[in-house]
Amino acid sequence: MNVFEKALARIAELVGGTRAVTLVGADGIPVATWGSAEGLSIETVAAENGALVHAARAAGKASGAGEIREISTVTDRGITV
């Protein structure tokens, strides 16, 4: 287990009910993953959230609102932060 996977396992340990934790690069590509989100594609979620982060950064810059600090999505089957 590499240092990223150890950190993700620790996060999962601290957050009750966690099914999967993924570290995603700015390009939307997963760097490391702990666990499994049954029936969900981690790669697809990562890529789509990468696009969301990119759009939010552009909106923050264009509007003068500043840097994005956090983005989360809540669906019927899970939460991404």
Backbone hydrogen bonds in HBPLUS format (Angstrom, degrees):
<---DONOR---> <-ACCEPTOR-->    atom                        ^
c    i                          cat <-CA-CA->   ^        H-A-AA   ^      H-
h    n   atom  resd res      DA  || num        DHA   H-A  angle D-A-AA Bond
n    s   type  num  typ     dist DA aas  dist angle  dist       angle   num
A0006-LYS N   A0002-ASN O   2.95 MM   4  6.23 154.4  2.02 155.4 163.3     1
A0007-ALA N   A0003-VAL O   3.07 MM   4  6.25 155.8  2.13 141.8 147.9     2
A0008-LEU N   A0004-PHE O   2.90 MM   4  6.20 157.0  1.96 152.6 159.2     3
A0009-ALA N   A0005-GLU O   2.91 MM   4  6.07 154.7  1.97 144.4 151.3     4
A0010-ARG N   A0006-LYS O   3.02 MM   4  6.25 149.6  2.12 143.3 151.3     5
A0011-ILE N   A0007-ALA O   3.00 MM   4  6.32 154.2  2.07 146.3 153.1     6
A0012-ALA N   A0008-LEU O   2.96 MM   4  6.23 164.1  1.98 151.2 155.1     7
A0013-GLU N   A0009-ALA O   2.96 MM   4  6.14 146.4  2.07 140.6 150.1     8
A0014-LEU N   A0010-ARG O   3.06 MM   4  6.33 143.4  2.20 144.1 153.0     9
A0014-LEU N   A0011-ILE O   3.03 MM   3  5.16 123.9  2.36  98.0 112.2    10
A0015-VAL N   A0011-ILE O   3.00 MM   4  6.21 135.6  2.20 149.9 162.5    11
A0018-THR N   A0015-VAL O   3.30 MM   3  6.00 146.2  2.42 143.3 142.6    12
A0036-SER N   A0019-ARG O   3.09 MM  17  5.95 129.9  2.35 154.3 146.0    13
A0021-VAL N   A0034-TRP O   2.90 MM  13  5.20 156.1  1.96 148.6 154.4    14
A0034-TRP N   A0021-VAL O   2.78 MM  13  5.20 158.4  1.83 157.4 164.2    15
A0023-LEU N   A0032-ALA O   2.87 MM   9  5.32 163.4  1.90 154.9 160.4    16
A0031-VAL N   A0023-LEU O   2.66 MM   8  5.48 172.5  1.67 161.2 164.0    17
A0025-GLY N   A0029-ILE O   3.02 MM   4  5.49 174.6  2.03 144.6 143.0    18
A0028-GLY N   A0025-GLY O   2.88 MM   3  5.41 165.4  1.90 122.5 124.9    19
A0040-LEU N   A0037-ALA O   2.85 MM   3  5.47 158.3  1.90 150.4 150.4    20
A0045-VAL N   A0041-SER O   2.99 MM   4  6.29 170.2  1.99 161.5 163.8    21
A0046-ALA N   A0042-ILE O   2.85 MM   4  5.99 161.6  1.88 152.0 157.6    22
A0047-ALA N   A0043-GLU O   2.93 MM   4  6.08 162.3  1.96 145.7 150.7    23
A0048-GLU N   A0044-THR O   2.92 MM   4  6.05 169.7  1.93 155.8 158.7    24
A0049-ASN N   A0045-VAL O   2.92 MM   4  6.00 158.3  1.96 147.3 153.8    25
A0050-GLY N   A0046-ALA O   2.83 MM   4  5.98 142.2  1.98 142.0 153.1    26
A0051-ALA N   A0047-ALA O   3.07 MM   4  6.42 149.0  2.16 144.5 151.7    27
A0052-LEU N   A0048-GLU O   3.04 MM   4  6.35 149.1  2.14 140.6 149.4    28
A0053-VAL N   A0049-ASN O   2.87 MM   4  6.13 156.8  1.92 149.1 154.4    29
A0054-HIS N   A0050-GLY O   2.99 MM   4  6.20 160.4  2.02 146.5 151.8    30
A0055-ALA N   A0051-ALA O   2.98 MM   4  6.21 161.7  2.02 148.4 152.8    31
A0056-ALA N   A0052-LEU O   2.90 MM   4  6.10 157.5  1.95 149.0 155.5    32
A0057-ARG N   A0053-VAL O   2.86 MM   4  6.06 157.3  1.92 152.7 158.6    33
A0058-ALA N   A0054-HIS O   3.05 MM   4  6.28 159.5  2.09 147.5 152.9    34
A0059-ALA N   A0055-ALA O   2.93 MM   4  6.16 156.3  1.99 146.7 153.4    35
A0060-GLY N   A0056-ALA O   2.88 MM   4  6.06 158.8  1.92 148.0 153.8    36
A0061-LYS N   A0057-ARG O   2.96 MM   4  6.17 159.1  2.01 149.1 154.5    37
A0062-ALA N   A0058-ALA O   2.87 MM   4  6.01 169.9  1.88 152.7 155.9    38
A0063-SER N   A0059-ALA O   2.94 MM   4  5.93 153.0  2.01 145.9 152.6    39
A0064-GLY N   A0060-GLY O   3.07 MM   4  5.88 122.7  2.41 132.7 145.1    40
A0065-ALA N   A0060-GLY O   2.99 MM   5  4.87 123.2  2.32 141.0 149.4    41
A0064-GLY N   A0061-LYS O   3.27 MM   3  5.21 142.2  2.42  95.8 106.4    42
A0073-THR N   A0080-THR O   2.89 MM   7  5.23 149.2  1.99 139.6 148.8    43
A0080-THR N   A0073-THR O   2.90 MM   7  5.23 159.6  1.94 149.5 156.0    44
A0075-THR N   A0078-GLY O   2.84 MM   3  5.33 174.5  1.84 172.0 172.7    45
